[in-house]
Each structure stands twice: as C-alpha cells, then as structure tokens.
Amino acid sequence: DLYALYPDYLIDVAAEQRALAAAQLVVWLQPLHWYGMTPLLKLWVDEVFAFRWAYGPGGRALAGKDLWLVASTGGGEDSYRPQGTNRHFFDAFLPPYEQTAALAGMRFLPPLLLHGAHRVGNRFREGVGDERAAGNGGWAGVSIRRVENEESVTSLVHPGGAAHDAGHRTHIAAAVS
C-alpha cells in the first residue's frame, strides 16, 4: 500500500528502483482515479521511472520487463460505453499506461479490470487474481493476493486486492522469475 508506505509522499526512490531491477513483472493495483493514476502512483512513476534510469540515454533498467495494470472502477462495465456515463470504452483511458511502459521499454500486458468494485463482496476480493491471472501474457500462476514473504515474489508493498472499499489503496508488486 503506497499510502501506508509513504504517507508523507517522500518516496525512497533507490529502494523502489532496486526492487524493480530484480523484478520481471510489475503489477500496478489501483482504483481508477479520475480516469487515470491515483496521485501517489503518479508521483511514484515521476520519481522512480527516472530519466537515464528507466528511459532516455542509458535508461534501460526496465527494458524487457512486463507491466500489468490491475484496476478497479466504481462504475459498472456498462458505464464504459459511448452511451454510458463515462462516454468511452475503458481502452480509451489506457494510453498513458501504455506509453509509460513503451517509453521504459516494457511490455504492457492486457489489464485486469474489476468494474463496479464497491458492489462485490469480500469473498470475491480475496481471490480476484487467482482465476483471472492465468493466460495473461504468460504469467499463469501469478496471483493478486497478499504477497508478503513468498520466495518467488518481491513485494514492494503488500497488495490486498483491487477493490473499492473503505481501505482501497494503490499497490505495487513485483514478481521475479
């Protein structure tokens, strides 16, 4: 939980970059916030994906890694249609994520979405990634559940699920091969 890890918004860039360097898969779990990244995730990207480290001359630290967006929305899937409240299919909101991945030489995987997240129960939230991760960019077996001390996963923060509820936050997890 980035908000628990950095309540003062002072990101430990060196620690985050070390964790990313060891990862092959970077997962951003977040609620869609005004059609984009949450404020702290945006700051995290601005600082951690640094010029000459993630992109630009010599910036190849993330090249060849995978980036997977796992997002929740408050509106139902029907609200992401031309006739719906949000006036566009969800894909219309992906270009900033896709371009961030491209600029860093990463492969942007098809996102996992949970629409109408505030209407799902705890039982669904606890297993949200288990069934849906299979077949996503070859990352079968990757689970979006709490990953605190598993040898195969380096946890930058501990994802608790991609749902809108009183405790929804922005999470980042990095899985190593």
Stockholm file with secondary structure:
# STOCKHOLM 1.0

chainA/1-177         DLYALYPDYLIDVAAEQRALAAAQLVVWLQPLHWYGMTPLLKLWVDEVFAFRWAYGPGGRALAGKDLWLVASTGGGEDSYRPQGTNRHFFDAFLPPYEQTAALAGMRFLPPLLLHGAHRVGNRFREGVGDERAAGNGGWAGVSIRRVENEESVTSLVHPGGAAHDAGHRTHIAAAVS
#=GR chainA/1-177 SS CHHHHCTTCCCCHHHHHHHHHTCSEEEEEEECBTTBCCHHHHHHHHHHSCBTTTBSTTCCTTTTCEEEEEEECSSCGGGSSTTSTTCSCGGGGCHHHHHHHHHTTCEECCCEEETTGGGSCHHHHHTHHHHHSTTSTTCTTCCCSCCSSCTTEECSSCCCCSCCSTTCCCEEEEECC
#=GC SS_cons         CHHHHCTTCCCCHHHHHHHHHTCSEEEEEEECBTTBCCHHHHHHHHHHSCBTTTBSTTCCTTTTCEEEEEEECSSCGGGSSTTSTTCSCGGGGCHHHHHHHHHTTCEECCCEEETTGGGSCHHHHHTHHHHHSTTSTTCTTCCCSCCSSCTTEECSSCCCCSCCSTTCCCEEEEECC
//
